[in-house]
């Protein structure tokens, strides 16, 4: 009896922790995967109830493949080729370019959609009218059966990104002295299940300014280089081409600032310079949100520091973080 309870417990845990184990699986063109139960198949769309009980209607042109992991009812189909030949069997896989069935002799056949006229559900009762689930109206071709290889979707992938934009500093002194600055950088993101990601990024903000006061000229130059780690969450979006994402992270921020004072005495015909430099680093926090369309993305990021003293003069800068508006490419 204990062994039976143990097996039941293992089964419940497997179902709970394996969302795709007892589900139909639909892979989409944007890389997302939807698990659930397919309730209806039409010529131009698929209806699936996901694991949250929400009914989703997905256009077929957004679907790469349909994989029925565990059918509640075996779906028998009749495939009519453009040559007029009928092939009967059990539907196994319906992807972007082909249909795979197991025929009446138990042999799996992969048939190119370019050679199919239509697919209907094979009803057990011969008096019932067959239901057409897909119809193809392309010009006839002499090819009846063709093996088609569909591109596999990797559950984990890397994105390499390049970005450029502007930063508005948090500190009023930096804003007054330098204003908005040019920022650029690169990133590497590892995605898991095309939903969760961890990213490494290096950016650089730099700016300079100059002020004249009678016999004194002040020149300022600053650069801030954040090296950050970010945890990403990508919002699943199967019927939109634009994908939103969010991120939280920490990083080390490296500051370098140079100030040059040049004094002139025109009446005496000479002058001299004073030069100051400060370099420091501290840990900071950031949050971000963005939108991605294919390889293009735009992003809004806010960063702030855990340290309250920066710059050439002690306690001069309270925060060298800022608000960034960036855009770029991800490959």
Buried (B, 14 or more C-beta within 10 A) or exposed (E): EEEEEEEEEEEEEEEEEEBBEBBBBBBBEBBBBBBBBBEEBEEEBBBBBBEEEEEBEBEBEBBBBBBBEEEEEEBBBBBBBBEEEEBEBBBBBBBBBBBBBBEEEEEEBBBBBBBBBBBBBBEEEEEEEEEBBBEBEEEEEEEBBBEBEBEEBEEEEEBEBEBEBBBBBBBEBBBEBBEBBEBBBEBEBBBEEBBEBBBBBBBBBBBEEEEEEEEEBBBBBBBBBBBBBBEBEBEBBBEEEEBBBBBEBBBEBBBBBBBBBBEBEEEEEEEEEEEEEBEBEBEBBBBBBBBBEEEEBBBBBBBEBEBEEBBBEEEBBBBBBBBBBBBBBBE
